[in-house]
Amino acid sequence: MSSVNWIRRSARRLGVAALSLGLTAGLGLPMPAGAANEARAPTLEGQRFEGTVSLADRNLRLNGLGLRGVAWIKAFVAGLYLSAPSKDAAQILAMPGPKRIRLKIMLNAPSHELTRSLVGRIEDHESEAVRAKLGDRLTGLGTLIDSVGDLKPGDTLDLDFIPDKGVSLRLNDKVIGLPVSGDDLYRCVLKIFVGEHPVDRRMKEGLLRGGY
């Protein structure tokens, strides 16, 4: 599976020592100013996510968090933002309005490995009719992700859907390139995370938490 190979190849480059989560246990020390708010922020594997974000003049809520990893190798934590919380994957896939998939990167990897994983899943699990309809837009999305270059621990990659514009990409709050049109394209991307054939079923379960 291309997505598994991406994680394994990236882990070899990174080295096992750098794959530690960096989590620290509380030792009963006084909590510094501002730490209380941080402690309440939704967190998974040490990766903190905002409870709400603004996109296309709408407030989106964090629906859930999920880890993408193989064995001890952690690739990223994904967060799904929706206009209304839901535990129903079919409802989420049909939901209109803006959406965001936020990836908090946890290892070093060239973005073309992520492209290969995403595009490969769509090519493997979508029908010939759907792939034909996507056409060059799927290639365009791959080119957009490739343009990011090398991803590294601490990076935040947002895959957004903006109505009347399409699929938009942001790296560390900076917009990358131009949107690729089509809510059908974003639905295919979203199905990789919460569809019938998710890339990681444990990640899917986390993303379908239904809000915080």
C-alpha positions as CSV (number, residue, x, y, z in Angstrom):
1,M,0.0,0.0,0.0
2,S,1.5,3.3,-1.1
3,S,0.5,5.2,2.1
4,V,2.2,2.6,4.3
5,N,5.3,2.7,2.1
6,W,5.3,6.5,2.5
7,I,5.4,6.3,6.3
8,R,8.0,3.6,6.3
9,R,10.3,5.3,3.8
10,S,10.0,8.6,5.7
11,A,10.6,6.9,9.1
12,R,13.9,5.4,7.8
13,R,15.1,8.8,6.7
14,L,14.1,10.3,10.1
15,G,15.6,7.7,12.3
16,V,13.9,5.9,15.2
17,A,15.2,8.3,17.8
18,A,13.4,11.2,16.2
19,L,10.1,9.3,16.2
20,S,9.6,9.7,20.0
21,L,6.3,11.5,20.7
22,G,7.9,14.1,23.0
23,L,5.1,13.7,25.6
24,T,5.9,14.6,29.2
25,A,4.1,13.5,32.3
26,G,2.8,15.9,34.8
27,L,5.0,16.1,37.9
28,G,2.8,18.1,40.2
29,L,4.5,21.3,39.3
30,P,2.6,24.6,39.2
31,M,0.9,25.2,35.9
32,P,2.4,28.3,34.1
33,A,0.2,31.1,32.9
34,G,-1.8,30.2,29.8
35,A,-1.1,26.5,30.3
36,A,-4.7,25.9,31.6
37,N,-6.2,27.0,28.3
38,E,-3.6,24.9,26.3
39,A,-4.5,21.9,28.5
40,R,-8.1,22.2,27.5
41,A,-7.3,22.3,23.8
42,P,-8.2,19.1,22.0
43,T,-4.9,17.1,21.8
44,L,-3.8,13.8,20.4
45,E,-0.2,12.4,20.5
46,G,1.0,15.8,21.8
47,Q,-0.6,17.7,18.8
48,R,-2.9,20.5,19.8
49,F,-5.9,21.6,17.7
50,E,-8.1,24.6,17.9
51,G,-11.7,23.8,18.8
52,T,-13.0,26.1,16.1
53,V,-11.6,27.7,13.0
54,S,-13.0,30.2,10.5
55,L,-13.2,29.3,6.8
56,A,-15.2,31.0,4.0
57,D,-16.9,33.3,6.6
58,R,-18.2,30.3,8.5
59,N,-17.2,29.0,11.9
60,L,-16.2,25.3,11.8
61,R,-16.0,23.0,14.8
62,L,-13.5,20.3,15.4
63,N,-15.4,17.0,14.8
64,G,-12.6,14.6,15.8
65,L,-8.9,13.7,15.8
66,G,-7.2,10.6,14.4
67,L,-3.6,9.3,14.2
68,R,-2.2,8.0,11.0
69,G,0.6,5.6,11.8
70,V,2.0,2.1,11.3
71,A,3.2,0.2,14.3
72,W,5.4,2.7,16.3
73,I,5.7,5.1,13.3
74,K,3.6,8.2,13.6
75,A,3.1,10.1,10.3
76,F,0.5,12.8,11.3
77,V,-2.5,13.6,13.4
78,A,-5.6,14.6,11.4
79,G,-8.4,16.9,12.5
80,L,-11.7,17.2,10.7
81,Y,-13.6,20.5,10.9
82,L,-17.2,20.8,10.0
83,S,-20.0,23.4,10.2
84,A,-22.0,20.9,12.4
85,P,-20.7,18.0,14.4
86,S,-21.6,14.5,13.2
87,K,-20.7,10.8,13.9
88,D,-22.2,9.7,10.6
89,A,-19.7,9.4,7.7
90,A,-22.4,9.4,5.0
91,Q,-23.9,12.6,6.4
92,I,-20.5,14.2,6.5
93,L,-19.7,13.3,2.9
94,A,-23.0,14.8,1.8
95,M,-22.8,17.9,4.0
96,P,-22.7,21.2,2.1
97,G,-20.5,24.1,3.0
98,P,-16.8,24.6,3.9
99,K,-14.8,21.8,5.5
100,R,-11.2,21.4,6.6
101,I,-8.9,18.4,7.0
102,R,-5.9,19.6,9.1
103,L,-2.8,17.4,9.2
104,K,-0.2,18.0,12.0
105,I,2.9,16.4,10.5
106,M,5.1,14.3,12.8
107,L,7.9,13.1,10.5
108,N,10.1,14.3,7.7
109,A,8.7,13.4,4.2
110,P,8.6,14.9,0.7
111,S,5.1,16.0,-0.1
112,H,5.1,13.9,-3.3
113,E,4.9,10.8,-1.0
114,L,1.6,12.2,0.4
115,T,0.4,13.0,-3.1
116,R,1.1,9.4,-4.1
117,S,-0.8,8.1,-1.2
118,L,-3.9,10.3,-1.7
119,V,-4.1,10.0,-5.5
120,G,-3.4,6.3,-5.2
121,R,-6.3,5.7,-2.8
122,I,-8.7,7.6,-5.1
123,E,-7.5,5.7,-8.2
124,D,-7.9,2.4,-6.3
125,H,-11.3,2.9,-4.7
126,E,-13.3,5.2,-6.9
127,S,-15.2,3.9,-9.9
128,E,-14.1,4.4,-13.5
129,A,-17.0,6.9,-14.0
130,V,-15.9,9.0,-11.0
131,R,-12.2,9.0,-12.1
132,A,-13.3,10.0,-15.6
133,K,-15.3,12.9,-14.2
134,L,-12.4,14.0,-12.0
135,G,-10.1,14.0,-15.0
136,D,-7.3,16.5,-14.9
137,R,-8.5,17.9,-11.6
138,L,-7.1,14.9,-9.7
139,T,-3.7,15.5,-11.4
140,G,-4.0,19.2,-10.6
141,L,-4.5,18.4,-6.9
142,G,-1.5,16.1,-7.0
143,T,0.6,18.9,-8.6
144,L,-0.6,21.3,-5.9
145,I,0.4,19.1,-3.1
146,D,3.8,18.3,-4.8
147,S,4.5,22.0,-4.8
148,V,4.7,22.1,-1.0
149,G,8.1,20.4,-1.1
150,D,9.5,18.7,2.0
151,L,7.2,18.4,5.0
152,K,8.7,18.3,8.5
153,P,7.6,17.7,12.1
154,G,5.7,20.7,13.3
155,D,4.2,21.6,9.9
156,T,0.5,22.1,9.6
157,L,-1.1,21.2,6.2
158,D,-4.8,22.1,5.6
159,L,-6.9,20.6,2.9
160,D,-9.9,22.9,2.7
161,F,-13.1,22.9,0.7
162,I,-14.4,26.4,-0.1
163,P,-17.7,26.5,-1.9
164,D,-17.6,28.1,-5.4
165,K,-13.8,27.8,-5.3
166,G,-12.9,24.2,-4.7
167,V,-10.1,22.4,-2.9
168,S,-7.6,24.7,-1.4
169,L,-4.2,23.9,0.2
170,R,-2.5,25.8,3.1
171,L,0.9,25.1,4.7
172,N,1.4,26.7,8.1
173,D,-1.4,29.2,7.4
174,K,0.0,30.2,4.0
175,V,-2.2,29.5,0.9
176,I,-0.4,27.3,-1.6
177,G,-1.2,27.8,-5.3
178,L,-4.8,28.1,-6.6
179,P,-7.8,26.1,-5.6
180,V,-8.8,23.0,-7.7
181,S,-12.5,23.1,-8.5
182,G,-15.1,20.6,-7.5
183,D,-16.9,19.5,-4.4
184,D,-16.8,16.0,-5.9
185,L,-13.0,16.1,-5.8
186,Y,-13.0,17.1,-2.1
187,R,-15.5,14.3,-1.3
188,C,-13.1,11.8,-2.8
189,V,-10.3,13.2,-0.6
190,L,-12.6,13.1,2.5
191,K,-13.5,9.5,1.8
192,I,-9.9,8.5,2.2
193,F,-10.3,9.6,5.9
194,V,-13.9,8.6,6.7
195,G,-15.3,6.7,3.8
196,E,-16.0,2.9,3.4
197,H,-12.3,2.2,2.6
198,P,-10.4,4.6,4.9
199,V,-6.6,4.6,4.8
200,D,-6.7,3.9,8.6
201,R,-9.8,2.7,10.4
202,R,-8.6,3.8,13.8
203,M,-8.0,7.3,12.4
204,K,-11.5,7.2,10.9
205,E,-13.0,6.3,14.3
206,G,-11.3,9.3,15.9
207,L,-12.4,11.7,13.2
208,L,-16.0,10.6,13.7
209,R,-16.0,11.5,17.4
210,G,-18.8,14.0,16.8
211,G,-17.3,17.2,18.3
212,Y,-15.5,18.4,21.4
